[in-house]
Amino acid sequence: MKDTASLGLDGVGKVFHNLSYDELFEHEKARGEGRVAENGAFSVDTGIFTGRSPKDKYFVNQDPSTKYIAWGKINHPISKELFDKLLKKAKAQLSGKDIYVQDAYAGSSQSSRRAVRFISEVAWQAHFVKNMFIRPNESELENFKPDFTIYNACKCANDEWQKDGLNSEVFVIFNIEENVGVIGGTWYGGEMKKGIFSMMNYWLPLENKFPMHCSANVGKGGDTALFFGLSGTGKTTLSTDPHRALIGDDEHGWDDEGVFNFEGGCYAKCINLSAENEPEIYAAIRKNALLENVVIDDSGKVDYNDASKTENTRVSYPIEHIENHEKSLKAGHPQNIIFLTADAFGVLPPVSKLSKEQAMYYFLSGYTAKIAGTERGVKEPEATFSACFGEPFMPMHPTVYAKLLGEKIDKHGVHVYLVNTGWSGGAYGVGKRMSIKATRACINAILDGSITKCEFENFDEFNLAIPKALEGVETKLLNPINTWANASEYKEARSKLAKMFVENFKRYGAEGEQIAAAGPRS
């Protein structure tokens, strides 16, 4: 890299600019940054931080961007003065060192993408970025000018955090006005990925474009489908389909041209991973993949079942490692949107058709139900509501994104469905998990359009439209009251869940009043 002054550092050692995979691999080994697994992937540990640190993420409180940010428990403000202090600290850590600079794009749509530069002193972090973002070609690199720059100074921490009034010694800060981000005190690779996702969630709505925390695939006929869902709902599994090309597994935008992936790779959980259950992901873990926090023995064999370091073991890999992927990383406007929920209360039907208003309601609710930890002796499932199915990454008020969803549904005539991949016949501990076969039948009926020919009935209290019969699904499953041994107990559970939805939606106040009418009654 000739123009080292543009890095903004006070002198650097060697600058390794946009190294190839092979070059990064050799650097990682030579620097002792991890180990080579027997499958050829490079394996690293991220220290005490094996996941994101959401309470340590900040936006600089500075006009004019301030007026667009929804400040609160998700988006924490930090002063310009404190940002400058911590950026100076991060730059001091990086100055005088050998530096890795990786240039990449966020967004496969030419009209919507952002050019991002990542600066770090750790080779594997450059490798992570190369995996997760879109890799420019040679001519694009010659003319590359970053729209946003991230300084990853993971080796420095803020020892004055208490004096500064911050949460901890870790800091992940975004300055929207100066187009600079800075990371300190945490090695976790996902901070870079989700940091840029957060910025895309800020930039795109200002252009009337819709950023989404979802997976997407496209059929041979060009029909696009989106899958929204929180962790454990089956988003990755159900969007990985041998008959449909994967556009991406996590982050997308929707502009005037259609749907486009923000990323050039995948970041999959690999706890309990097996070739039998998730063959595509298992096969993707090979040379150029990067494992995080897995347990690996002296011979290089990985034990994917070992959670002694963390339950959040991860692997990043280029999307090219998934054989059946859409090479352009984009497709046309979607015909179908699927909201996935794993309802551990056993209340919701396996599939429901939503009106536009209901789609906005369930999008804002972002519901799933997690199984309570048995180590605490709690049998009752726990409801989780995450607005837009990704609230931690949404800088603006959730209703901004819901409004964009409603506009897109109207403009493109999109069908929207709520699919329950959770329990039937009773809550967790009594009922059974919905079979993959039944869920796949629901998804297939949505994707091939056969569900639109069904006769529907009303699902009481939630006022959802549910099919009376659906090929491949046992008829009694379609209305969950028929699967419970005691109908009155079911109605009691249904009312309890409806109240949870209503209570959660109160957070939207007057802004959500009209949308609330499309939700359940309690």
N, C-alpha and C positions, 0 to 999 in steps of 0.2 A: 504494500500500500504506500503510494508516494506521498499523499497529503496527510501525514500523521498529525499535523496541527489541527485538522478538523475533528480529531477525537476529543479535543478539549482537555487533554492531560498534560501535566508538567513533565514531559519527557517520558519516553517508553523504551523498553528494550527492543526485542524483535516483535514485529507485528505480523501475525499469521492471518491473512485476509482471505476469507472464503476458501478454506482448505477443502480438498476432496474427502470423501469418506475414508479412503485408504490412508490419506495423510493424517486425518484426525485419529484413526485407529492406532497408527504408529505413535503419535504424540501421547495418547491416553496410556498406552503400554509403557512407553519410555518414562513418563512422569509418575508412574505407579498410582494412577487415579482409580484403579479398580482391577477387575480380573476378567479374563476371557472365559466365557462359558463354553461347554463342549459343543453347543450348537452354533458357535461362532459369534454370538452376541457379546457385547461388552457389558459388564455388570458393575454398577457403582452403588455406594451407600450415600445417602444425603444427610447423615448425621442425626441429630435429635429431632430434626424437622422432617417427618416422612409424609407430610401433607401441607396444604396451604395454611397460612396463618392469617385468617380473615380479620381478626381484631387489630392487626398491625398494618392494614392496607388503608392508605389515605389519598385524598385528592387535595391539591392546593386550593385553598379558599381565596379565589382571585377573580375579579370581574374580567370579561363578561361571562365566562363559563359558569360561574357560581349559580346564575339564575336557572340553569338547566338541571342541576344536580339535586337529587332528593336526599338531603342530609338526614342522618339517623343512625340506626344500629348497623346498617350495612355500609353506608358511605360516610366515612369519618373525615372531617376537615382538618387541615394542617395549614399553618401560616406560611406565607412566602418566605419569611425570614428563617423559619425553622427548616423549610425545604432547602434553602440555599446552604445552610449550615451542614445538613446531612449529605447533600450532593457534593459539597467540598470535601467532606470526610471520605465519601466513597471514591471520589477522584484521586484523593491522596493515597488511598489503598492501591488503586490501579496504576498510579504513576510510578515510573521506574521499573515496571515489570514487563515480562513478555506478555503480549496481549493477543487475544483471539477476537477477531471481528467477523461477524457473520451477517450478511445482508440477505433479506428475505422479503417476500410479499405476504400480507394478510389479505386474502380474497382472490379468487380465481377470475372474477369479473373485472375486465380491464377498466370499466368505468367506475368501479366501486372499491378497488383494492387500495391498500396503503403500503408504502415501502417502509420497512422497519430495519433499523441497524441495532445489533446486539453487541455489546462490548463486555468481555469477561477475561479473567486470567486463568480460567479452567477450561481445558480442552473438551471435556465431556459436555459442558454446557453449550459450547458451540455445536457439538454433535446433536444435542437435544433440539436446538433451534433448527438445525438443518433437517432433522426428521419432521418436526412438527409444523413448520411453515412451508410456504410455496417457494421452491428453489428457482431463482431467475436463471435464464439461459445466458450464454456468454455475452451476447450483444446487449442484453438488459443490464448485466453487471457493469459493462463499460460506461453506461450512462446513468448508473444508479445514484439517486439522490434521496436520502431518507426523509420521510415525512415525520418520523418519530424515532427517537433513540433511547435505548435502555442501557444503563450502566449497571451491570450485575457485579457488585462488590460483596459477594457472599462471605468473604473472609473478614470483613469488618463489622462491628456492631456498635450500637450507640450506648456507651456506658453512662450517659447522662440522661437516660430516658425518663427517669422519675422527675428530675429537675425540669425536663422539657414537657412534662405532662402527658407522656405517651404511654402506651399499654405495656411495652417491653423493650428490650434492646434491639428487636427486629424492626425494620422499616421497609415498607413497599409503597412507594409514593409516585403519584402521577401528576405532572404539571401540564395541564391541557393547553395553557396559553404558550408555553415554551416548547411544547412537544418533546418533553423529556420525562423518562421514568428512571427511578433509582431503586435498587434492591440491596439491602444490607442485612447481615445476620442470619440468613437462611440459605441453605444450599438447594432447597427443593425446586426441581426443574419446572414444576407446574405453575410456579409463580409467574414465570415468563409467558407461558401459554395463556393462562387465564387473565394476566394483566393486559395483554393485547386484545383478548376477547372483550374485556371490560371497555377498552377504548373504542373498539368497533361498535359496541353497544351505545356509546356516546355519539360517535361521529355519524353513523348511518341514519338514525331518526331525523337528524337535522337536514338530511337530504331526502326525507320522506321514503327511506328505504328501511326494510324490516330485518333487524338482526335476530337470530334465533338460536337457542340452545337445544338443538335437535339433531337427529341423524336423518339421512335422506338417501333414497335409492330411485332408480329409474328402470322401467320395463323396456322390453325390446321394441315396443310400439311408441316409446317416448313419453309414457305416462309417468309423472313424478309423484312420489309420496314422501311425506315428512312424518317423522316419529319423535314426539316429545315425551319425556318421561324422566323422573328422578332415578337415582341409583337403585338398582334391584328390581326395576319394573320390566326389564327385558328389551330395552331400547337397542342395544348393540346386537343382541341375538336375533331379534325379529327383523331388523333392517338388513342383516346379512343373509342374503337369499341367493341360492345358486341360479335362480331364474331371473334375477334383477341385478343390475350393476350398482355397486355402492358408490355414491357421490361423496359421502363422508359420514363419520360416525359421531360427530359431536357439535360442530359449530358451523352455522350457515347464515347467509344473507339472502334476501329476496328483493330484487330491484326490478326495474321495468323490463329487463330481459328474461328474468326467471330466477331460479335458485342457484346459488353458488357456494362452494365450500370456502371457508376462511383458511383452511389448513391444507397442508400437503402430506399429512401423516395421521397416525392414530396413536392414542395414549390409553391403552387398555389395562384394566385391572387384571392381575394374573394370579390372585389367590385362588387356590384349588383348580387352577387351569388344567385341562386335560385334552389330549388329542381326540378323545371320543366325544366329549361334549362341545368343544369349541375348536374344531379342526382348522378353521381358517386362521384364527388368532395364533394357535399353537404353531402352525406352519410358518407364520410370519416372523417368528422369533428365530432369526438367523443373523449372519453377518450384516452389519449396518444397523441392526436393532440395538436398543440401549435399555438394559434392565435396571430397575431401581429397587434397592432394599430387599431383594430376594435372598434366600438362604442358598448358598452354593458350597459344595464340599471341595476337598482338595483336588479331586479329579476334574472339577469343573461342572459336575452334574448339579442341576437346579432342582430343589425340592419346592415345587409350587404350593404344596399343602402346608408348608411351615410358615406360621404367622408370628414367629417369635420376635421378629424385628418390627413388623407392622401388619395389620390387615390390609393396608393400602399398598401392597406390592404392585409395581407398575412396569409396563414396557412401552417404549415409544418406537415406532418404526415407520418408514416411508409407506405411503398408501399403495405404492407399487408392489409391496409385499402381499397385498390381497389380490389374488389372481383376477377375480371378477369385480373390477372397479371401473368407474367411468373416467377415462383418461383426461377429459377436459375439466373434470371436477365441477361441472355445472350441468344444468338441464333446464327445460322450460318450466313454465308456471305449474305448480302442483294441481293435480286433480283431487287428491285426497290428503287429509291431515288426520293423524291418529294420535290421540292423547292416551298414554299408557299409565295405568295406576295399578299398584299391587295392594289391593284392599284386604288387609289382614282381618277386618271385621266380618268379612263374608257377606257384605250387604249388596254391593253393586253388581249389576248384571255383567255378563261377559262382553257384551257389545251394545252400545247405544248410539243412535244417530242424533246429532246435535244441530240445532238451529244456529244461525250466526250469533245471536245473543247468548245462547247457552255456551257456544264455543268461547266467547269472550269471558264468560263467567268461570268456566272450568280452567281456562288459561290463567286467569288472575288467581284462581285458587291454588293451582299447581299441587294437587293432592296425591299423596300416597300414604300407606300406613306401614310402619316398620314393626317388626316383631320385637317385643321388649326383651331385654337381656335376661336369660334364665338364671344367670349368676346372682341376680338381685332377687330372684324368686317372684318376679312379676310375670303374670300370664297374660295380662291385658295388652293388646296391641296399642301402639302409640301413633296417633295421627300426625302427619307432617304436611305442612302447607308451605310451598316455596313459590312465590309469585312468578309467573312466566316460565315455570319449570327451570328456574336458574337465577333466583333473586340475588345471590351473592355477587353476580357479575353485571347487574343492571344499575348504572349510575343514575338513570332518570327514574321518574315515578312509574310504577308498573302500568298505570293506565295509559301512558304514552305508547307502550308496546301493544297493549290490548286494542287500542284504537287503530293502530296500523294493521293488526290482524284482521279486525272487522272490515276495514277498507279493502284489504286484499281478497278476503272471502267474497265480498260483494262484487268486486271488479272482475274476478276470474271464475266465479261460480263454483267455488271449491266445496267439496263434501267433507264434513268433519265428524269424527267418531270418537267415542270414549270406550276404551277397551280395558277391562279388568283382568290382569294377569295374576291376581291374588287368590283369595279363598272362596270356596263355595260350600254350601251345606252346613255352615257354622263358621265361627271365628277360628283363628289359629289355635290349634290344640284340640279342636273338635271337628271342624270341617277339613276338607282336602284342598290342596293347591290346584288351581285350574290346570288341566293337562296342557302340555305344549301342543298336542294334537288338536285340542279344541280351540286354543288360541290361534294356532296357525290357520285353522278353518275360518275363523272370524276374519283374520287379516286377509286371507286369500279372497274371501267373498267381497271384502272392501275393494281390494286391488283389481279384481276382474269385473267389478260392477254388479255382480249378481245380487248383492245385498239390497240394491235399490229396487229390485223387483219383488222384494218380500212384503208381506202384510205386516204392519206394525201395530203394537198396542202401547198403551200408556203405562209407564212404570210409576206406581203411586209414590206420592210425597216428593219425589225428585222431578216428576213430570218429564221424564225422558221417554223417547220413542225406542222401543225394543222390538226386534223381530219375533214373530210368533213361531216361525220355523226357519231353520238355516241348515243347508247341506253340510254334513260333517260334524254337526254339533247336536248332542242329545237334546231333544226338545225341552225337557224339564229343566235343563241348565239355564235356558235363556231368561227365565224369570226366577231369580234366586229364592223366592218364597217357596217354590216347589221343591227345593233341595233341602230345606230345613225340616227336621223331625217335628218341630213345634212352631206353627205359624205365628202364634202370639209372641213367642220369644224373638222370632225374626222381625216382626213389626216393631218391637221394642228397640232392637239393635238398629233398625233402619232409622227410627226417629232420633236415636242418640247420635248417629252419624250426621243426619240432616242438621241437627242443632250445632254440631261442630263446624259444619260449613257456614252456617248462618253467623255464628259467633266470629269465625275468622274473617268473614267478609265485612264485618263492621269497621275494620281498619280503614276501609276505603271511603267511609263517610258519604258526604254528598256527591263526591266524584263518582262513586260506584253505585249510586242509588238506582239508576235506570237499569244497569246491568244486573243488580241484585235480584230484580224481579224475575230473571231467567233461572235463578237458582232454586234449591229445594225450599220447602216451607217447613217450619218447625212449630 
